[in-house]
Every structure is written in structure tokens, then in C-alpha cells.
Amino acid sequence: MNPYPDVTLHIAGKPRVGRGADLAIQDPATGDILTHARLASPGDLDDALQAAASGFQAWRTTPVHERCRILRKAAELLRERQNGIAQFLTQEQGKPLAEARGEIVASAEVFEWFAEEGRRAYGRIVPSRVPDARMLVLREPVGPVAAFTPWNFPALTPARKIAGALGAGCSIVIKPSEETPATCLALIEACIDAGVPPGAVNLVLGDPAAVSRHLVTSPVIRKVSFTGSTEGGRAVAGLAAMGPKRATMELGGHAPVIVFDDVAVEEVAAAAAARKFRNAGQVCVAPTRFYVQETAYDRFVDAFATAAGRIVVGNGLGAETTMGPLANARRCEAVDSLVSDAQRRGARLVHGGNRVGNRGFFYEPTVLADVPEEAAIMSQEPFGPVAPIAPFRDLDEVIVRANRLPVGLAAYAFTSSGSRAIALGDQIEAGMVGINRFEISAAETPFGGVKDSGDGREGGIEGLEAYLVTKTVSQA
């Protein structure tokens, strides 16, 4: 086991001890303090902005073929270092080591995708209306980027922003969650070791409100990318709008799962439980609200509860663990409150419903049946290992229930009817819809939501587009 690393800022190609307040980083499995770090002072933030400005000039003029080579090298380094990074990812975030390793590999794939996609930021020539002239359309990097990421995927979410920005030729100042900083720092180090110029990638830590105001309102920053709560996203988007500056917002969700009676119900239930309890339910696209057709309802609930009972809860470093702790005490309290509220409103507790142990932030995989729509958990994203299940009668009814919330990040549906599958894909209001499968995200596909779940996309060709501007050149 490698020791948890020292945590620093990273500015202009070098680690730096912040000049702000002290930060204690906690192991959610034990409650122990892993290390102490220092937050960024206003002066540190100014230095990061200056570094990003100079780093942008160096990186944007680097030939795109060389940028591709460097980003592919960063991906290679992440794969080589995946075991070490995964260990301290698990220490600071809690997820099992197997999930942590998978996240590092997925992050490397994101770097590879944007390495290649950056080579395809094509412009075009528009036929001129007059002789001896050309009309050119060019695609150029937007400029220095300010990015903000949460704690639940401390490698993959920063990777999307760092690789997207660098792939387009932008520089970046990223502020990861103060609860999980070491993982993002490892991504920065891989970039620097691969050859990204000093200043093109920078990492700062600090109070989210203060750091976002300082960075987003700076004239240096030309683009903002935020992943987090809807409330936090509104605040950051408001700051960006004062620019105005381009902003990508990936915000909260509450994914419905619709299961019809014409599928292998027990198999779908087992697959749904595995996805629901991944990362202890702390996944923005996790299947969350389960609507099951009445004629299959009891079988689904029983199979789901059986699968939940097989989950092994424990320290993510343990070889047998299949579900780690919640990220912090706040999540335990929030989940407990939602479970209690659902029961008061008539929901039936089928499995779980309690905290586990007296150290760390563990909560049992929990299954609630017969959950009424007025229960808070049917409107508030639980972001924890709780699955509320309710019956429905027909397609028209369940579409209304699935679409009733103001969020729309992900959704899932299972049916063997081709016509019904088309109707579900057309009528569900979400940025990503899985029909008969839970796999909806890859480096090459756009990731993002509709309604209050945000605006803009990460991943795919759309993810590169977010960091590019269009210039028309009329040349005689």
C-alpha cells in the first residue's frame, strides 16, 4: 500500500504549498485524517490566472500533431500509474479499488479521445462571391478555462475538462473538490510529465464560492466548466453571464428507470441493483427512481432486494468489498432523512435502512417499495444507496411520472417491444437515455442533461466544440 501523497496546489508547472487556510483531508471509511494541505490565497489564484494566460499562448501555438502526442502520452502514464492512483482515490473518496482502477482507465480513454479529436477541429472554405478572394472559417481555442469538479468521480470528471480544454488548445485552471484533491493532482502531474507546457494546466484549492468568484470574473478566463449541484451551477453560471463567458454546466439528476413486464424481470433487477449501488449510489447518472409495471412489480422488488443483500459493505481497500462508504457525514444524514420521510409517508422498507458500524460513513444498501410520489426521495436526488420502487399501469402514465421533475440528466427503460422502445426514446426528457441497457456514457459520446440538469455537453465531438470558437476570415 502506497502512502497517501502530499497535497499541494500546482501552478505554472510546479507544486506549491498554498498560502491560505489549513485543509484536513479525511478518509470516509475510517474518519481518520489522511493529511493536511493549504488552500489557495487570493495571491495564489492570481498567480494561477497569470500562468494560465502565458500557458495558453505556449499551448495554442504547439502544433496539433504534437499536442496529440503529448495527450496520448498522458493517457499512457495514467495507465502505468493506475494502481497507485486508485489506492489514494479509494482512500479519499471511498469507492472499492476495482471501481477506482476502472475510473483511472476511463480517464485515460478520455485523454486519448481528445488527443485524436483535437486533430479534427476542422474549418472550411466558403466559395467567395467575388473573384480573387477567399472566405475561410477557422476553429480556434476559446482561451483559458476555469473548471470546477465534485468529489464523486475525482478522476473522470476532471479528465473530461482537462483533456477537452487541452485537446482544443486551451489552458486550464481546475479546482477539484477539497475532499478528493490528490486524484486530480495525479492527472495534472501526468500532463506535466507528458510534456504539457508550464501554465497550461494548473490546480487550486479553496472555498468554492470564493474561488469561483475570483476565477470566473477574471478577464483572463474565457470559458467556464462546472460539474456539481444545480444550486452551485446557478451561482457559477450567473458569474459567467456577467462576462458574458461561455459556460458548460453539468448539474444534478434523478434518473427514472422504467421496467415493463415483457422483459426478464429478475435479470433486469439484478443489473439495476448493481448499477444503483455503484459508488454507494453517489453517481449523477445512477438509476434512482424505479417504476415497475404492476404485473411484474413483486418479482422485481424481491429480486432487487436479494441482489442488495449480496452487497458487501466495507472499506474500499478490502478485497471483498463491493460497496464503500458515503463521502462524508452530511451524506449519511441526508440519506437517513430521506428514508425516514418515505416510511412516514407509507413506503415499505424491504432491505437496509440503517447506518453501518461506528467508524466512517457507511450506510446499508436500502430498498424501499410502494413509495408514493409525494415522498421527498421521489423529488430529491438521494445521492446514496437507496432505491425507491413504485408500480405503474401503462406507458402514458409512467412517461408523465418520469418527466415530472425539473431535472433531466439520465433515464433508463426496459422493454422487449420495439415500438414501445421508440416511444420511450422519443418521449423521455433527459440528455441521455438507456434503452435495455445501463451503459450510456463513453469518451466518444456527449455527456450532459436538459432542463435544470444543465447546459452543454462533455465528451464526444460536442465536448471539443465547447472549447472552440469560430472565426470567419475574408481574404482578398
C-alpha positions in Angstrom: 0.0 0.0 0.0 1.4 3.3 -1.1 1.1 6.2 1.5 -1.4 8.9 0.8 0.5 11.6 -1.1 1.2 15.2 -0.1 -1.4 17.5 -1.5 -0.4 20.9 -2.9 -1.5 23.4 -5.4 0.1 23.1 -8.9 0.8 26.4 -10.7 3.0 27.1 -13.7 4.3 23.6 -13.9 5.3 23.3 -10.2 3.8 22.1 -7.0 3.1 24.9 -4.5 2.0 25.0 -0.8 -1.0 27.3 -0.7 -0.9 30.4 1.4 -4.5 30.1 2.6 -6.2 28.3 5.4 -5.4 24.8 6.6 -7.3 21.9 5.0 -7.8 18.5 6.6 -8.5 15.6 4.2 -10.5 12.8 5.7 -10.8 9.0 5.0 -14.5 8.4 4.7 -14.0 4.7 5.6 -12.4 5.4 9.0 -13.0 9.1 9.7 -9.2 9.5 10.1 -7.3 12.5 8.8 -5.2 11.4 5.8 -3.2 14.6 5.6 -3.3 18.4 5.9 -2.9 20.8 3.0 -3.2 24.5 2.5 -5.8 26.3 0.4 -5.0 28.9 -2.2 -4.8 32.5 -1.2 -6.0 35.3 -3.5 -2.4 35.8 -4.5 -2.1 32.1 -5.4 -5.2 32.4 -7.5 -3.8 35.5 -9.3 -0.6 33.5 -10.0 -2.7 30.6 -11.4 -4.5 33.0 -13.7 -1.3 34.6 -14.9 0.2 31.1 -15.5 -2.9 30.1 -17.5 -2.6 33.3 -19.6 1.0 32.6 -20.5 0.4 28.8 -20.8 -2.4 29.4 -23.3 0.0 31.3 -25.6 2.5 28.4 -25.5 0.0 25.6 -25.8 -2.2 27.1 -28.6 0.9 27.6 -30.8 2.1 24.0 -30.2 1.4 22.1 -33.5 -1.7 20.0 -33.1 0.2 16.8 -34.0 2.5 17.5 -31.1 -0.5 18.2 -28.8 -1.9 14.9 -29.8 1.3 13.1 -28.9 1.5 14.7 -25.5 -2.1 13.9 -24.6 -1.6 10.3 -25.7 1.5 10.2 -23.5 -0.5 11.5 -20.5 -3.0 8.7 -21.1 -0.2 6.2 -21.2 1.2 7.5 -17.9 -2.3 7.2 -16.3 -2.5 3.6 -17.3 1.0 2.9 -15.9 0.2 4.6 -12.6 -3.4 3.4 -12.3 -2.8 1.1 -9.3 -1.1 3.8 -7.2 -3.6 6.5 -8.1 -6.5 4.1 -7.5 -5.3 3.5 -3.9 -5.4 7.1 -2.9 -8.6 7.7 -4.8 -10.2 5.0 -2.7 -8.6 6.4 0.5 -10.0 9.9 -0.1 -13.3 9.0 -1.8 -14.2 5.6 -0.5 -15.2 3.6 -3.6 -13.8 0.0 -3.9 -10.4 -0.4 -5.6 -11.9 -2.2 -8.6 -14.1 0.8 -9.3 -11.2 3.2 -8.7 -9.0 1.4 -11.2 -11.8 1.4 -13.7 -12.2 5.1 -13.3 -8.5 5.7 -14.0 -8.7 3.6 -17.1 -11.8 5.5 -18.3 -9.9 8.8 -17.6 -7.0 7.6 -19.8 -9.6 6.8 -22.6 -10.9 10.4 -22.3 -7.4 11.8 -22.8 -6.9 9.5 -25.9 -10.2 10.6 -27.4 -9.5 14.3 -27.1 -5.9 13.8 -28.3 -7.3 12.5 -31.6 -10.4 14.7 -31.8 -8.2 17.8 -31.4 -6.6 16.9 -34.7 -10.1 17.1 -36.3 -11.1 20.6 -35.3 -11.6 21.4 -39.0 -12.6 24.7 -40.6 -13.8 25.1 -44.1 -13.6 27.3 -47.2 -16.8 29.1 -48.3 -17.0 30.0 -52.0 -16.5 33.7 -52.5 -19.0 35.9 -54.2 -16.2 37.9 -55.9 -13.1 36.8 -57.8 -9.7 36.8 -56.2 -11.0 36.4 -52.7 -11.4 33.6 -50.2 -13.9 33.1 -47.3 -12.3 31.0 -44.6 -14.0 29.6 -41.4 -11.5 28.7 -38.7 -11.9 26.8 -35.4 -9.7 28.2 -32.6 -9.3 27.6 -28.9 -11.6 29.8 -26.8 -8.8 30.7 -24.3 -8.0 30.0 -20.6 -10.6 27.8 -18.8 -11.8 27.8 -15.2 -13.1 24.3 -14.2 -14.8 23.1 -11.1 -15.4 19.4 -10.2 -17.1 17.4 -7.3 -15.9 14.5 -5.2 -17.8 11.5 -6.5 -15.6 10.9 -9.6 -12.3 12.6 -8.7 -10.5 11.3 -11.8 -13.1 11.0 -14.6 -14.8 14.3 -14.2 -11.6 16.4 -14.1 -10.3 14.3 -17.0 -13.2 15.4 -19.2 -12.5 19.0 -18.5 -8.7 18.9 -18.6 -8.5 16.7 -21.8 -11.2 18.7 -23.5 -9.6 22.0 -22.9 -6.1 20.8 -23.8 -7.4 18.9 -26.8 -8.8 22.2 -28.2 -5.6 24.1 -27.4 -6.8 25.9 -24.3 -5.1 26.3 -20.9 -7.0 25.5 -17.7 -7.2 26.3 -14.0 -9.1 23.5 -12.3 -10.5 23.4 -8.8 -11.3 19.9 -7.7 -13.3 19.1 -4.5 -11.3 19.7 -1.4 -12.4 16.3 -0.2 -10.7 14.5 -3.1 -7.8 16.6 -4.3 -5.0 14.0 -4.7 -6.6 12.2 -7.6 -6.9 15.3 -9.7 -3.4 16.3 -8.7 -2.2 13.0 -10.2 -3.9 13.9 -13.5 -2.1 17.3 -13.5 1.3 15.6 -12.8 0.7 13.1 -15.7 0.1 16.0 -18.0 3.2 17.8 -17.0 5.3 14.7 -17.1 3.9 14.0 -20.7 5.1 17.5 -21.9 2.2 19.9 -21.4 3.9 23.3 -21.1 4.1 25.0 -17.6 1.0 27.1 -17.0 -1.3 25.2 -19.5 -2.6 23.1 -16.6 -3.0 24.5 -13.0 -4.7 23.2 -9.9 -6.0 25.3 -7.0 -7.9 24.5 -3.8 -10.2 26.7 -1.8 -13.7 27.8 -0.7 -15.9 27.1 -3.7 -17.8 30.4 -3.6 -14.6 32.5 -3.1 -12.6 30.6 -5.7 -15.3 30.6 -8.4 -15.9 34.3 -8.0 -12.2 35.1 -8.2 -11.6 32.9 -11.3 -14.8 33.3 -13.2 -14.9 37.1 -13.0 -11.2 37.4 -14.0 -10.7 38.9 -17.6 -8.2 36.1 -18.1 -10.8 33.4 -18.1 -12.8 32.9 -21.4 -14.6 29.7 -20.6 -16.2 28.0 -17.5 -16.9 24.4 -17.0 -18.8 23.3 -13.8 -20.0 19.9 -12.5 -21.9 19.9 -9.3 -25.3 20.7 -7.7 -27.9 22.7 -9.5 -27.7 25.4 -6.8 -23.9 25.7 -7.2 -24.3 25.7 -11.0 -26.7 28.5 -11.0 -24.3 30.6 -8.9 -21.3 29.9 -11.3 -23.5 30.4 -14.4 -24.6 33.8 -13.0 -20.9 34.8 -12.6 -20.2 33.6 -16.2 -23.2 35.5 -17.5 -21.7 38.8 -16.2 -18.8 38.3 -18.8 -20.6 37.0 -20.7 -18.5 33.9 -20.9 -19.2 30.5 -22.4 -20.2 28.1 -19.7 -20.8 24.3 -19.6 -23.0 23.2 -16.7 -23.3 19.5 -15.8 -25.7 19.5 -12.8 -27.9 17.2 -10.7 -30.2 14.5 -11.9 -32.8 12.0 -10.6 -32.8 9.2 -13.2 -36.0 7.3 -13.6 -35.9 3.6 -14.5 -39.0 2.2 -16.3 -39.4 -1.6 -16.3 -42.2 -3.2 -18.3 -43.4 -6.8 -17.7 -42.2 -8.1 -21.1 -38.6 -8.4 -20.0 -36.6 -10.9 -17.9 -37.6 -9.1 -14.7 -35.1 -10.8 -12.3 -32.2 -10.2 -14.6 -33.1 -6.5 -15.0 -33.5 -6.2 -11.3 -30.0 -7.7 -10.6 -28.4 -5.4 -13.2 -30.3 -2.4 -11.8 -29.1 -3.1 -8.3 -25.5 -3.4 -9.4 -25.7 0.0 -11.1 -27.7 1.6 -8.3 -25.2 0.7 -5.5 -22.1 1.5 -7.6 -20.0 4.1 -5.7 -22.7 3.8 -2.9 -25.2 5.5 -5.2 -23.1 8.6 -5.5 -23.3 8.8 -9.2 -25.2 11.6 -11.0 -26.5 9.2 -13.7 -27.3 6.4 -11.2 -30.6 4.7 -11.7 -32.6 6.3 -9.0 -36.4 6.2 -9.2 -37.7 2.7 -10.2 -41.1 2.4 -11.9 -42.1 -1.2 -12.5 -45.3 -2.4 -14.3 -47.8 -3.8 -11.9 -47.8 -7.3 -13.3 -44.0 -7.6 -12.7 -43.8 -5.5 -9.6 -43.5 -8.0 -6.8 -41.0 -10.1 -8.7 -38.8 -7.1 -9.4 -38.9 -5.9 -5.7 -37.9 -9.4 -4.4 -35.1 -9.8 -6.9 -33.8 -6.3 -6.3 -33.8 -6.9 -2.5 -32.0 -10.2 -3.0 -29.3 -8.5 -5.0 -29.0 -5.7 -2.4 -28.5 -8.4 0.2 -25.4 -9.7 -1.6 -23.6 -6.3 -1.5 -20.5 -6.4 0.8 -20.2 -3.1 2.6 -16.7 -2.2 3.9 -13.5 -0.2 3.4 -12.9 0.2 -0.3 -9.4 -1.1 0.2 -10.7 -4.5 1.3 -10.6 -7.3 -1.3 -14.1 -8.5 -0.6 -15.8 -5.1 -0.5 -18.3 -4.3 -3.3 -19.6 -1.0 -1.8 -17.7 1.5 0.2 -18.7 4.4 2.4 -20.5 7.6 1.6 -18.2 10.5 1.1 -19.0 12.3 4.4 -21.2 12.6 7.4 -23.5 15.0 5.5 -24.5 12.3 3.0 -25.3 9.8 5.8 -27.6 12.4 7.4 -29.3 13.2 4.1 -29.9 9.6 3.2 -31.2 8.8 6.7 -33.6 11.7 6.5 -35.0 10.6 3.1 -35.5 7.0 4.2 -37.4 8.1 7.3 -39.6 10.5 5.4 -40.5 7.8 2.8 -41.5 5.4 5.6 -43.6 8.1 7.3 -45.5 8.6 4.0 -46.3 4.9 3.7 -43.2 3.4 1.9 -42.3 -0.2 2.9 -38.7 -0.9 4.0 -37.7 -4.1 2.2 -34.0 -4.1 2.9 -31.4 -2.0 4.8 -32.3 1.4 6.2 -29.5 1.8 8.7 -26.0 3.1 9.1 -23.3 0.5 9.4 -20.7 0.4 12.2 -19.4 3.3 14.4 -16.5 4.4 12.2 -16.6 6.1 8.9 -19.7 6.9 6.8 -21.3 3.6 5.9 -24.9 3.0 5.1 -26.7 -0.2 4.2 -27.9 -0.8 0.6 -31.5 0.1 1.1 -34.7 -0.9 -0.8 -38.0 0.9 -0.4 -41.2 -0.4 -2.0 -44.6 1.2 -2.6 -43.0 4.7 -2.4 -45.6 7.5 -3.1 -44.7 10.3 -5.4 -45.1 12.8 -2.6 -42.2 11.3 -0.7 -39.2 13.6 -0.7 -36.9 10.9 -2.2 -39.1 10.9 -5.4 -38.2 14.5 -5.9 -34.8 15.0 -4.2 -31.8 13.2 -5.6 -30.7 10.8 -2.8 -27.1 10.5 -4.0 -26.8 7.5 -1.8 -27.5 3.7 -1.7 -31.3 4.0 -1.5 -33.6 2.6 -4.2 -37.3 3.7 -4.1 -39.6 1.5 -6.2 -43.2 2.1 -7.2 -45.7 0.4 -9.5 -47.3 1.8 -12.7 -50.0 0.7 -15.1 -49.2 1.8 -18.6 -46.9 3.8 -20.9 -48.8 7.1 -20.8 -48.9 7.1 -17.0 -45.2 6.3 -16.5 -44.0 8.8 -19.0 -45.8 11.6 -17.1 -44.3 10.4 -13.8 -40.8 10.0 -15.3 -40.9 13.5 -16.8 -42.5 15.4 -13.9 -39.3 16.7 -12.3 -37.4 19.8 -13.4 -34.2 17.8 -13.9 -33.3 15.6 -16.9 -29.8 14.1 -16.9 -30.2 10.4 -17.5 -33.1 7.9 -17.8 -33.4 4.2 -18.4 -36.2 1.9 -19.7 -36.5 -1.8 -20.3 -39.0 -3.5 -22.7 -38.9 -6.1 -25.5 -41.4 -4.1 -27.6 -39.7 -2.3 -30.5 -42.5 0.3 -30.9 -42.5 1.0 -27.2 -38.7 1.4 -27.1 -39.0 4.0 -29.8 -41.8 5.8 -27.9 -39.7 5.8 -24.7 -36.6 7.1 -26.5 -38.7 9.9 -28.1 -40.8 10.9 -25.1 -38.4 10.7 -22.1 -37.0 14.1 -21.2 -33.3 13.5 -20.5 -30.0 14.2 -22.0 -29.0 10.5 -22.0 -31.4 7.6 -22.3 -30.5 3.9 -22.0 -33.0 1.5 -23.6 -32.5 -2.0 -22.4 -29.0 -1.2 -21.1 -27.4 0.9 -18.4 -24.3 1.8 -20.4 -24.9 5.4 -21.6 -21.5 7.1 -21.3 -18.2 6.7 -23.1 -15.4 9.1 -24.1 -16.8 9.3 -27.6 -20.4 10.2 -26.7 -21.8 13.5 -25.4 -22.5 13.7 -21.7 -25.0 16.2 -20.2 -28.6 16.9 -19.4 -31.6 19.0 -20.2 -33.8 21.3 -18.1 -32.3 22.0 -14.7 -29.7 19.3 -15.2 -27.5 21.8 -17.1 -26.5 23.1 -20.4 -23.7 22.0 -22.8 -22.0 18.7 -23.3 -18.8 17.0 -22.3 -17.3 14.1 -24.3 -17.8 13.3 -27.9 -17.3 15.8 -30.7 -19.6 18.1 -28.7 -17.1 18.1 -25.8 -14.4 19.5 -28.0 -16.8 22.1 -29.6 -17.3 23.6 -26.1 -13.7 24.8 -26.0 -13.6 26.2 -29.6 -14.7 29.5 -31.2 -15.5 30.1 -34.8 -13.7 32.8 -36.8 -14.5 34.0 -40.3 -11.6 35.3 -42.4 -12.5 37.2 -45.6 -9.2 37.4 -47.6 -8.6 39.2 -50.8 
